[in-house]
Amino acid sequence: MAALPFPAPAKLAPAGAGGYYQPVTARTPFFGPLPERGVWTALSLTRAQFLAILALSVALFLLVGGPLWSHLHDGHATRLVVSYAVIPPAVLAALARNRLARPLPVLVASVVIALVKLVLTAGLLLVVALLGR
């Protein structure tokens, strides 16, 4: 028997209508699940706690004093202070819930979340400024 010009399927499904066998292919999802471990694990936070604190802080940055896109050229001091000031109490509450509230972990987690927020909000501000031209 001559070799096939293409690889033979590993498994064939039973014949359907028309009597043809269909190859069975493994289907992988387009998006996989979010990782269970990440920077939040090293900070003694759950993924949900880390993302909730980050989302709250970014939302406050976008909305305090009116929507950012409506007040693009106004001063941002209030929105910056409020959005960063909420991080340490939120981290303290999350770590207290995890029974790990100590000064150093609260400080480290607050700094990491503040740095991630800085990158996100700088990018958002840049995008809003470029789209607002």
N, C-alpha and C positions, 0 to 999 in steps of 0.2 A: 504494500500500500504506500502510495506517495505521501510525503510530508505535506501538511497543510501550509499555505503561505502565511497563515496567521496563527497565533497561539490558540489552542482549543480552550473553551471555557472550562473552568474547574468543575462546575456543576451546572446541570440543566434542570430547569423547572419542568414539571409534567406538561404534556401537550395540552394546549388550550383549544379554543375554537380554530378550526382549520388544520388541526393536527400538527402544528409546528411547535417545536421545543424552544423555549425562551431561556437565554442565559440568565443565571442568578448573579446579580452584582451586589456587592456590599455597599450600602448607602451610608455615607458619612454626613453628619449635619453640616450646614454651611457655617454656623457659629457653634462653637463648643461652649460648655458651661464656664462660668467665671471661675477663676482659680480660687481654691479654698485657702491657700496659704499665700501670703504676700507681705508687704511692708507692715500691714496692720498686725500680723502675727508677731513680729518682733516687738511691736509696741504694746502687746498684751490686749489688743482690741480685737473684736470680731470684725469681719468684713463689713457687716451691716452698720456697726457703730462707726467705723472709720468713714465709710461713704456717707452716712447720715450727717456726721459733723462737717465733713467737707461740703456737702450739698447745702446745708444750712448756712454755712459761712459764705459760700458763693452766691446763694440766693439773697442774702442780706446785702452783699456788695452790689448786686444788680438792682435791688429794689429800694434801699434806704434813700430817703430824700427824693423819691420819684424814680421811675425807670431810668436806667443808665442811658439808654438810647435816646431818651427825650432831654437829658441834661448832660450831654456829652462834653460841653465846654465849660460847665460849672465846676466849682471846686469839689474835690472828692474826699476831703479830709474826714467828714462825718461818716461817709460810707466805709472808708478804710478803717477808721477807729472801731466802729460798731462791728464790722465783719471780722476783724481780728480779735476783738475783745471777747467775742462769744466762744472762741475756741478753747481756752483753758478751762472755763467752767463746764463746758460740754465734755471735755476729755476727763475732767475730774469726776463728773457724774458717771460716765461710762466705765471708768476704771473702778470706781466705788461699787458699781453694780457687779463688776467682775471680782470684787474683793482684792484689788491690787492697787488701791489708791495710795501712792507714796509720792513725795515731792519730785524725786528724780524721774520716774516714769511719766508723771504728768507733764513735766517740763519737756522731756524728750519728745513725747507724742505730740504735744502742742507745737513744738518747733517744726517737726516733720510735716504735720498737717498745714501749718502756716506756709511752709515752703512750697508744698504742692499747690496750695491755694494761690500763692503768688504767681506761679507759672500759669495756672488756669485763668486767673483773672487778667493777667497781662495779655494773654492770648485773646481772651474775649474782648478786652478793651481795644486791642488792635483790630480785630475783625469788625467790631461795631464802628470804629472810627473810619476804617476803609470803606465799609458799606454805606456810611452816612455821608460820603462826599457828594 
